[in-house]
Amino acid sequence: MLLFVCQGNLCRSPMAEFLARATTGGAAVSAGTHAVAGRPVHPHALTALAEEGIDASGFRSRALTASLVGEASLTLTATREQRGACTRLAPRQLGQVFTLRQFARLVEAAGLRAPTTVDGVLEAVVAVRSNVQPVPPSSDEIADPVAGTLDDMRACLRLIQRDLAPVLAVLKLP
């Protein structure tokens, strides 16, 4: 299972979840480090996804738990802070938790060309990790559009799409 994490589980992580499902049909879920369970997706996220042909109207937020992180084969977060929250909840998952932007850079650096298992992608990423130039912390972040406009949400969706593309191109999801 692929787990996406943001703060409230209202915008970034649900958009990533729905994009991953639409692209691969695989198992993807999302949660929030500070989510209140049962809330619908943000109206602007709903609109932005609908413009991509994705219906997220049935979505309900969920709070991040240690068991969710522990069950995930790969966890991708919107920020470094959220990555840290995931690894504090499930320290044994340290090697399987990344920010989405970080993981996309590592996948591209690994040069994978064919779809493979999550374990295969993780192995390739670990092999190149020390060769990838460090980036400023802000380069690993996807800003929270929750208080922004519909255009802000669309821009966030495009950023998530761009960073998810190389990941989903090489990841076989069950």
The 8 nearest C-alpha neighbors of each residue, nearest first, counted from 0:
[[1, 71, 26, 72, 27, 2, 73, 172],
 [0, 2, 27, 73, 71, 74, 72, 26],
 [3, 1, 74, 28, 29, 27, 71, 75],
 [4, 2, 29, 75, 12, 76, 74, 28],
 [5, 3, 76, 30, 12, 31, 29, 75],
 [4, 6, 31, 77, 12, 8, 76, 7],
 [5, 7, 31, 32, 33, 8, 34, 4],
 [6, 8, 34, 31, 33, 9, 5, 32],
 [9, 7, 31, 30, 60, 12, 5, 34],
 [8, 10, 40, 41, 7, 13, 60, 11],
 [11, 9, 44, 13, 41, 12, 14, 8],
 [12, 10, 14, 13, 5, 15, 9, 77],
 [11, 13, 15, 3, 4, 5, 14, 29],
 [14, 12, 16, 15, 11, 10, 29, 17],
 [13, 15, 11, 17, 12, 16, 10, 18],
 [16, 14, 12, 18, 13, 17, 19, 11],
 [17, 15, 13, 19, 14, 18, 27, 28],
 [16, 18, 20, 14, 19, 15, 21, 13],
 [17, 19, 21, 15, 20, 16, 22, 14],
 [20, 18, 22, 16, 17, 21, 23, 15],
 [19, 21, 24, 17, 23, 22, 18, 25],
 [22, 20, 18, 19, 24, 23, 17, 53],
 [21, 23, 19, 20, 18, 24, 167, 25],
 [24, 22, 25, 20, 21, 19, 172, 167],
 [23, 25, 20, 21, 22, 26, 19, 172],
 [26, 24, 172, 23, 173, 20, 27, 19],
 [25, 27, 0, 173, 1, 172, 28, 20],
 [26, 28, 1, 16, 0, 2, 25, 20],
 [29, 27, 2, 16, 3, 1, 26, 30],
 [28, 30, 3, 2, 12, 4, 13, 16],
 [31, 29, 63, 61, 4, 8, 62, 3],
 [30, 32, 8, 6, 34, 7, 5, 62],
 [31, 33, 6, 63, 34, 62, 5, 7],
 [34, 32, 6, 7, 31, 62, 35, 63],
 [35, 33, 7, 31, 62, 8, 32, 36],
 [34, 36, 62, 37, 61, 38, 33, 60],
 [37, 35, 61, 60, 62, 38, 34, 59],
 [36, 38, 59, 60, 61, 35, 39, 58],
 [37, 39, 59, 60, 36, 40, 35, 9],
 [40, 38, 59, 58, 60, 41, 37, 9],
 [39, 41, 9, 58, 45, 42, 10, 44],
 [40, 42, 44, 9, 43, 10, 45, 39],
 [43, 41, 45, 44, 46, 40, 39, 47],
 [42, 44, 46, 149, 45, 41, 47, 152],
 [45, 43, 47, 41, 46, 42, 10, 48],
 [44, 46, 42, 48, 43, 47, 55, 49],
 [45, 47, 49, 43, 44, 48, 50, 42],
 [48, 46, 44, 50, 49, 153, 45, 43],
 [47, 49, 51, 53, 45, 50, 46, 44],
 [50, 48, 53, 52, 46, 51, 47, 54],
 [49, 51, 47, 48, 52, 46, 53, 45],
 [52, 50, 48, 49, 53, 47, 46, 54],
 [51, 53, 49, 50, 48, 54, 47, 21],
 [54, 52, 49, 48, 51, 55, 17, 50],
 [53, 55, 49, 56, 52, 48, 45, 57],
 [56, 54, 58, 57, 45, 53, 48, 40],
 [55, 57, 58, 54, 45, 40, 39, 59],
 [58, 56, 55, 59, 39, 54, 40, 45],
 [57, 59, 55, 56, 39, 40, 60, 13],
 [60, 58, 37, 39, 38, 57, 40, 61],
 [61, 59, 37, 36, 38, 8, 39, 9],
 [62, 60, 36, 30, 34, 31, 37, 63],
 [61, 63, 34, 31, 30, 36, 32, 35],
 [62, 64, 30, 31, 32, 61, 67, 65],
 [65, 63, 67, 66, 62, 68, 88, 32],
 [64, 66, 88, 68, 89, 67, 69, 63],
 [65, 67, 69, 64, 68, 70, 89, 88],
 [68, 66, 70, 64, 69, 65, 71, 63],
 [69, 67, 65, 71, 66, 70, 89, 85],
 [68, 70, 66, 67, 71, 65, 89, 92],
 [69, 71, 67, 68, 66, 72, 0, 65],
 [72, 70, 0, 73, 68, 69, 1, 2],
 [71, 73, 0, 1, 70, 95, 117, 74],
 [74, 72, 95, 1, 71, 96, 2, 75],
 [75, 73, 2, 96, 3, 1, 95, 71],
 [76, 74, 99, 3, 98, 97, 96, 2],
 [77, 75, 98, 4, 78, 99, 3, 82],
 [76, 78, 141, 5, 98, 140, 99, 4],
 [79, 77, 140, 81, 80, 76, 98, 141],
 [78, 80, 82, 81, 98, 83, 140, 139],
 [81, 79, 83, 78, 82, 84, 77, 76],
 [80, 82, 84, 83, 78, 79, 76, 85],
 [83, 81, 79, 85, 80, 84, 76, 97],
 [82, 84, 80, 86, 81, 85, 87, 79],
 [83, 85, 81, 87, 82, 86, 88, 80],
 [86, 84, 88, 82, 83, 87, 89, 81],
 [85, 87, 90, 89, 83, 88, 93, 84],
 [88, 86, 84, 85, 90, 89, 83, 65],
 [87, 89, 65, 85, 86, 90, 84, 64],
 [88, 90, 86, 65, 91, 87, 92, 69],
 [91, 89, 86, 92, 87, 93, 88, 85],
 [92, 90, 89, 93, 86, 94, 69, 95],
 [91, 93, 95, 90, 94, 89, 86, 69],
 [92, 94, 95, 86, 90, 91, 96, 89],
 [95, 93, 92, 96, 91, 97, 121, 125],
 [94, 96, 73, 92, 93, 74, 97, 72],
 [97, 95, 74, 93, 94, 75, 73, 82],
 [98, 96, 75, 102, 82, 99, 76, 101],
 [97, 99, 76, 75, 101, 100, 77, 78],
 [100, 98, 75, 102, 101, 76, 103, 97],
 [99, 101, 103, 139, 98, 102, 162, 104],
 [102, 100, 98, 104, 103, 99, 139, 105],
 [101, 103, 105, 99, 104, 100, 97, 106],
 [102, 104, 106, 100, 105, 101, 162, 166],
 [105, 103, 107, 101, 102, 106, 108, 100],
 [104, 106, 108, 102, 107, 103, 124, 109],
 [107, 105, 109, 103, 108, 104, 124, 102],
 [106, 108, 104, 110, 105, 109, 103, 165],
 [109, 107, 105, 110, 106, 104, 127, 131],
 [110, 108, 106, 107, 111, 123, 124, 127],
 [111, 109, 108, 107, 112, 106, 123, 105],
 [110, 112, 109, 113, 169, 106, 107, 123],
 [111, 113, 110, 169, 114, 168, 115, 109],
 [114, 112, 169, 111, 115, 168, 170, 110],
 [115, 113, 169, 170, 171, 168, 112, 116],
 [114, 116, 171, 170, 119, 169, 113, 120],
 [117, 115, 119, 171, 118, 170, 120, 114],
 [116, 118, 120, 119, 170, 121, 115, 171],
 [119, 117, 121, 116, 120, 122, 72, 115],
 [120, 118, 116, 122, 117, 121, 115, 123],
 [119, 121, 117, 123, 122, 118, 124, 116],
 [122, 120, 124, 118, 119, 123, 117, 125],
 [121, 123, 119, 125, 120, 124, 118, 126],
 [124, 122, 126, 120, 121, 125, 109, 119],
 [125, 123, 121, 126, 127, 122, 105, 109],
 [124, 126, 128, 122, 123, 127, 121, 129],
 [125, 127, 123, 124, 128, 122, 129, 109],
 [128, 126, 130, 124, 125, 129, 109, 131],
 [127, 129, 125, 130, 131, 126, 124, 105],
 [128, 130, 131, 127, 126, 125, 132, 133],
 [131, 129, 127, 128, 132, 126, 108, 133],
 [132, 130, 128, 129, 133, 127, 108, 105],
 [131, 133, 130, 134, 129, 128, 104, 135],
 [134, 132, 131, 135, 136, 130, 129, 128],
 [135, 133, 138, 136, 132, 139, 137, 131],
 [134, 136, 137, 138, 133, 139, 140, 132],
 [137, 135, 138, 139, 134, 140, 79, 133],
 [136, 138, 140, 139, 135, 134, 141, 78],
 [139, 137, 136, 135, 140, 134, 100, 101],
 [138, 140, 100, 137, 136, 101, 98, 78],
 [141, 139, 78, 137, 138, 77, 142, 79],
 [140, 142, 77, 78, 143, 139, 155, 100],
 [143, 141, 140, 144, 155, 77, 78, 11],
 [142, 144, 145, 141, 11, 10, 146, 155],
 [145, 143, 147, 152, 146, 151, 142, 155],
 [144, 146, 143, 147, 10, 41, 152, 9],
 [147, 145, 144, 148, 143, 151, 152, 149],
 [148, 146, 144, 151, 145, 149, 152, 150],
 [147, 149, 151, 150, 152, 146, 43, 144],
 [148, 150, 152, 43, 151, 153, 147, 47],
 [151, 149, 153, 148, 152, 154, 147, 155],
 [152, 150, 148, 154, 149, 153, 147, 144],
 [153, 151, 155, 149, 150, 154, 144, 156],
 [152, 154, 150, 156, 155, 151, 47, 149],
 [155, 153, 151, 157, 152, 156, 150, 158],
 [154, 156, 152, 158, 153, 157, 151, 159],
 [155, 157, 153, 159, 154, 158, 160, 152],
 [156, 158, 160, 154, 159, 155, 161, 153],
 [159, 157, 155, 161, 160, 156, 162, 154],
 [158, 160, 156, 162, 157, 161, 163, 155],
 [161, 159, 157, 163, 158, 162, 164, 156],
 [162, 160, 158, 159, 164, 163, 157, 165],
 [163, 161, 159, 103, 160, 164, 100, 158],
 [162, 164, 160, 166, 161, 165, 159, 167],
 [163, 165, 167, 166, 161, 162, 160, 168],
 [166, 164, 168, 167, 163, 103, 162, 107],
 [167, 165, 163, 168, 164, 169, 103, 170],
 [166, 168, 170, 164, 169, 165, 163, 19],
 [169, 167, 165, 166, 170, 164, 114, 113],
 [170, 168, 114, 167, 113, 166, 115, 171],
 [169, 171, 167, 114, 115, 168, 116, 117],
 [172, 170, 116, 115, 114, 169, 173, 117],
 [171, 173, 25, 170, 26, 23, 0, 116],
 [172, 25, 26, 171, 0, 24, 116, 23]]
